[in-house]
Each structure stands twice: as structure tokens, then as C-alpha cells.
Amino acid sequence: MELRELYVVHWRGAHVASPAVPESRSGTDVFLIDTCQRRVAILRGREDLLRAQAEFPSDGMLESFDGAEAYAFLLRFACGLESKLVAESEIFGQVKVAWRQFSERGTPLARQLSPWMQLLFQDAKAIRAQFLASLGSASYGSQVRRLLRGPEDGAGGPTLLIGAGQLAQSVAPWLTSGELWLWNRTPDRAVELARELAKRSSQAVRLIEGDEQAELEAWRAAHNVVVCIPSDPARDSARVAAWRQRSAGAAPGRVVHLGLGADTVAPWGGVTELVSLGNLFDMLRSQSEQRTRQLQRARRACQEKGVLRALGSGSSQSHSWEDLAAFHCV
């Protein structure tokens, strides 16, 4: 498979991501990567591109790339440069897990993509090491832990984590101050998350068993709450009421809601302890000039890698700018 045959469709939109690599509804041989912020389809040929585009939601932002531009986009995606939390590190692992699941299907596309995916992982590691390693920890978990850290860190009581999907799985290992309580509408998913956490550390983890009433009781008793599910108008009023019913003498805590965007919707607007995902992004926008320059250099490196790979899959040496300009004119 030549790079000019590579096509990528990118849909940007918040949704509940599939826990496993989805299959095409039309039967098209396509590699789909599903996260809570986007869906990416990787395929071969323009005909499959048109079929894949028809399967994407009509809302959100839909864009497509081919050849060197497709490879450059996948590099930016794997390096976290397309994420709202710029340069976040969890996405690289998600892409690797998705590729492992897809490659195990043994389809013709999986075999054709294999050498390109290996190059992609190699190039993504190199760009992260060269341009992004010195930026510090960039993950949702690290930012949430920083928000919850304070003089009373670990002394105020447990942290309640709502949800057990991709976002919760990436945040949970960072919530190491005090006991961690887990609640999810599907109990089996919470059990799986608890098992994974037990493999990593000896942190105390408690499953909140029961229905929505058990969840509300946990809201009343927790010191902090981290919400990793979308806003739910039918349930949020009860959650806010439960949070406000905490003991008057309870140590001050926080609600970090990663399902709320820039516009804080009712009834969360009156919760003074709330930090939404939109607030988190606002805080991160105050980046240093050095960080901004490094991110710009990383994006340029992704673009250059795409051009170099188009010149030959084994190309790793930088060509002159005259060579690259000539290639663009071909």
C-alpha cells in the first residue's frame, strides 16, 4: 500500500465512545478509532472514503485527508496535538490499543496498514521525545489531581469518581489522595476499573453498589467528586442537591465535571466549588511562550514527517526545503 492511497476521515464531536473498536455498518474494511472527543476512520482508496463518510454523524466537524496530509494528521492525533488538552499523553495509548484490536481481525486493510502504523508509532515517539517531553505532564488525570491538591489534600475524605469509560479510566490512576469511590450506571464496568486499579497500586478503592440513590448518598459523603460522564438534565438536579446536603462542618471540597463544556448549564451554575472541563481548558490556555513555540515546532515536524514518508516509507533523513517544495509542486 502506497501512502497516496491512505485516506482519513475525522469527525470531532463529544459522544460516548465505544469500549471496543467499532465495525463499519456498511461492511467497509475500515479502521475506526473512537474516543470521547472524536472518531477517526483510516481506510484505503477514495471509494471506501465516500462510504465511510456516509456513516459519520451529520453534526460536529467532519474533515478528510489523503496521502501525506493523512499521515501528518494521524501523527498530530497520536501526539495529542489535536486534543483539547494539547499534547495530552493518553491518546497515544488509546491509538495503540485500537490498532491491536483491529489488527487481530486480520482483514486485508489490517495487513496493508501494518507497516504504516509501525512507522506512525515510531515517528510519534520521536516527536514527543524531541518536542513535547519537556512540557511536563499533560493528561486529564494530572490536571484533575492538580485541581484537587490543597493544604488538606487527602485529609478531607474520599474522592467519588462517576463513570467508568475511557475518560474515567485515564483519570482514576491519578486520584491517589485518600480512598477512591467508584460508581457507574453499569456496575460491571466499575468492577473492571477497580480490578485494573488494583493491578497498578495498593490504593484503597471502594465500589459504590446500588442504584442512583446509592450514588446520591456517596455525593453527600465524599470530599471531592470527579464526573466523567456527560451532563444529564434528568439526574443533575438531584446530584447538586446531594452535594449541598453535605455536613456543614465538612472540609471544603471540589466537583470536577469533565462532561461540562465552556457554558455551564443549570443546575451547575450555582455550585461555587465546581470546575468544568471548559474551566480546565481556560486555565490551560495561559501557556508560556516557550510551550507555544514547542507545540508549533511539533506540528511542523508532523507535517514534515508526512512529506518525508510520501517520498518513501523508509525516509527518515530530513530533505532540504527545496526538495520539500518541489515535492508539493508535483
Number of C-alpha atoms within 10 A of each C-alpha: 13 14 22 15 14 22 22 26 21 22 21 19 16 15 15 16 18 14 11 13 18 16 13 15 9 10 9 15 17 24 25 24 23 23 23 18 16 20 21 22 20 25 25 22 13 13 10 15 22 11 16 23 18 10 11 16 13 10 9 12 11 17 12 17 18 22 18 24 23 23 29 24 22 26 29 22 19 27 28 23 23 20 17 13 18 16 26 22 21 19 20 18 11 17 20 16 15 19 19 13 15 21 17 10 11 10 13 11 19 20 14 14 20 14 12 18 17 12 17 20 17 12 20 24 17 15 20 18 11 14 19 24 15 11 15 11 14 18 19 22 21 17 17 21 18 12 14 22 14 11 8 12 13 17 12 17 19 23 28 26 28 22 24 27 20 19 22 22 19 18 21 25 19 16 23 17 18 17 17 23 21 27 25 23 15 11 18 11 16 26 19 13 21 21 12 14 17 14 9 9 10 9 16 15 19 16 17 20 16 12 13 15 13 12 20 17 16 24 26 17 18 22 24 23 23 26 23 24 22 16 18 11 11 8 11 14 14 16 22 20 15 18 23 13 13 17 10 8 6 12 13 11 20 19 24 23 25 22 19 21 17 12 11 18 12 13 14 20 11 11 15 9 13 18 20 22 24 18 19 20 15 11 10 15 12 9 9 10 8 10 15 14 12 17 17 14 16 23 21 14 21 26 19 19 25 24 24 21 21 19 17 11 14 10 13 13 8 12 13 9 10 8 13 15 11 10 13 8 7 5
